[in-house]
Amino acid sequence: MAREFQRGHKAKISDLTPGTDLYVGVQIAAPGLTFDISCFGLDADEQLSDDRYFIFFNQPKSPEESIQLLGPQSGDTESFRVTLDRIPAAIHKLSFTATLDGAGQMSQVGPGYIRIVAGGEEVVRYAFTGSEFTTERAVMLGDFYLKDVWRFAAVGQGFDGGLDALLRNFGGEVAEEEEAPAAPQAPPGFAPPAQATAPPAFAAPPAAPQPAPSFGAPPAPQQPMHAAPTIAAPLTPQAPPAPSPYGQPGQQPPPPPQPQFGQVPGQGTPPYGQPAPAPYGQPAPAPYGQPAPFGQQPSGGPHGVPQGAPAAGPGLHAALQLYKETPTGQRWTPQNKQLMRVDLTMGGAGVLARQGSMVMYQGKVDFGYKGAGFVGRAVGNATGQEMQLMRCTGRGQVFLAEEGSYLHPIELQGDAICVSAESVLAFDESLQYEIRRVEGHGIPGGALFTMQFQGTGTVIIKTHGTPVVLPVTPTTFADCNAVVAWSAASQVIVSSQVRLRRNAYPGHSGETVNLQFRGAPGNFIVVQPYEV
């Protein structure tokens, strides 16, 4: 029996089916509208670094045929064959998308779905309707993504712009067709007008029918595939530029793409958290989090350009391009190291966040007070571990931050983790959480308290600076004020070297209470370079 997924649901492929040769069907339709359904094979940085893995009507299969476009069949608008054990190691995600070809909006679509079929039997289906979208012209339907094993996620995320904008979002570029210059002609001589003839009848080139799949796809008659011409070129320019493999014979090669602001021509987008190298002849940019003063012109810049204008061209839009919102199909998305966005339209459940951590929101979002209860208030008053929470629900996106702390999303898949309440920014309401007590002599109040999270969902941890994750060994100790989190299976013992107040006598180290961690291999602790 097929499992029904909601937006934001995820599962291991091995939990859905033991097979790896899968059929993926997409059904999407609206009166008078035409859709382009594609698959993007992305690398570890979620970029289309190899345009041979952009699977669409002009490129129906990858080089090793691990991803194949099969065409409409079995009631599906478009279908694919995906062989997971043949996908190259460089490909970490397959994103299935639908875009409008022409005018229209995604809010006009009727009920649709993306489904996975293994051995002729449907194993999972994610259904959606046009009421979930507004003015978007594209939608990211579902992802196969590699996270130690292959998994499937129901995305359902709308995207402004059409196929061109979606392609650029994944790091590719669409080249425009150029008309060949007309050859010079000799002046015409005298001649009577030619007799009128009827114009030729329009006829689209026939598309070759695809054979029925032999790996267990639902049987259905074949239909012609959409054959509208599209020309796609890789983001990195070649020297000399070669004609696009998707164009028609005799087509002029597309012009090389312009480099982005602060990017050397021929160089790709730098990894997350690393600054782009400075253009040749210009000083390196300031480190992350330390931008140059607003409006300052970098030394070595071209003369005649107003101050504050980026190298890619003057204008306010270009100057702010580096700080634009990071799009994604996930529920939680880091916008930078210190700002997190949560999409409440994905996952269904609400979010609990520290009061006052909202810096901006979009859409219809309700904020309510979440009380800690009598036990929580009593423990909080005694230990300082109480959290004043707010509950965020509705349909929209909420941006969270607090005092410039570094934010780290931790996704739990049924496992558990212990976190100091001081280090928690927000978490999914679907997670179970409770106060845990670590007893020991020499601690003010007689115990330390922490919060344990367990279940399926994400918890956002905040740290002062970049933390370090250490494995638990028999001789692992941490300052109780610097430790941020640890695996719930670890055993925690209080180790007090000196049970006296700090500076009680000359030469005192100032370290009175430490925590010793013990556990089997695989346990860990997270420590920040800061003492609260």
HELIX and SHEET records of a PDB file:
HELIX    1   1 ILE A   13  LEU A   16  1                                   4    
HELIX    2   2 ASP A   51  TYR A   53  5                                   3    
HELIX    3   3 LEU A   84  ARG A   86  5                                   3    
HELIX    4   4 MET A  106  GLN A  108  5                                   3    
HELIX    5   5 GLY A  130  GLU A  132  5                                   3    
HELIX    6   6 LEU A  163  ASN A  169  1                                   7    
HELIX    7   7 LEU A  316  ALA A  319  1                                   4    
HELIX    8   8 GLN A  321  TYR A  323  5                                   3    
HELIX    9   9 GLY A  373  THR A  383  1                                  11    
HELIX   10  10 ALA A  421  SER A  423  5                                   3    
HELIX   11  11 PRO A  444  GLY A  446  5                                   3    
SHEET    1   A 6 ARG A   3  PHE A   5  0                                        
SHEET    2   A 6 GLU A 121  PHE A 128  1                                        
SHEET    3   A 6 GLY A 112  ALA A 118 -1                                        
SHEET    4   A 6 ASP A  21  GLN A  27 -1                                        
SHEET    5   A 6 GLU A  78  THR A  83 -1                                        
SHEET    6   A 6 ILE A  67  LEU A  69 -1                                        
SHEET    1   B 6 LYS A  10  LYS A  12  0                                        
SHEET    2   B 6 TRP A 150  PHE A 159 -1                                        
SHEET    3   B 6 ALA A 138  LEU A 146 -1                                        
SHEET    4   B 6 LYS A  93  LEU A 100 -1                                        
SHEET    5   B 6 PHE A  35  LEU A  42 -1                                        
SHEET    6   B 6 PHE A  54  ILE A  55 -1                                        
SHEET    1   C 2 GLU A 173  VAL A 174  0                                        
SHEET    2   C 2 ALA A 232  ALA A 233 -1                                        
SHEET    1   D10 TRP A 332  ASN A 336  0                                        
SHEET    2   D10 LEU A 339  ASP A 343 -1                                        
SHEET    3   D10 LEU A 389  LEU A 400 -1                                        
SHEET    4   D10 VAL A 351  ARG A 354 -1                                        
SHEET    5   D10 VAL A 424  ASP A 428 -1                                        
SHEET    6   D10 ALA A 447  THR A 463 -1                                        
SHEET    7   D10 TYR A 406  VAL A 419 -1                                        
SHEET    8   D10 VAL A 483  SER A 487 -1                                        
SHEET    9   D10 PHE A 524  VAL A 527 -1                                        
SHEET   10   D10 VAL A 468  PRO A 471 -1                                        
SHEET    1   E 4 TRP A 332  ASN A 336  0                                        
SHEET    2   E 4 LEU A 339  ASP A 343 -1                                        
SHEET    3   E 4 LEU A 389  LEU A 400 -1                                        
SHEET    4   E 4 MET A 358  LYS A 370 -1                                        
SHEET    1   F 7 TRP A 332  ASN A 336  0                                        
SHEET    2   F 7 LEU A 339  ASP A 343 -1                                        
SHEET    3   F 7 LEU A 389  LEU A 400 -1                                        
SHEET    4   F 7 VAL A 351  ARG A 354 -1                                        
SHEET    5   F 7 VAL A 424  ASP A 428 -1                                        
SHEET    6   F 7 ALA A 447  THR A 463 -1                                        
SHEET    7   F 7 GLN A 432  GLU A 439 -1                                        
SHEET    1   G 3 THR A 476  ASP A 479  0                                        
SHEET    2   G 3 VAL A 513  ARG A 518 -1                                        
SHEET    3   G 3 GLN A 491  SER A 496 -1                                        
END                                                                             
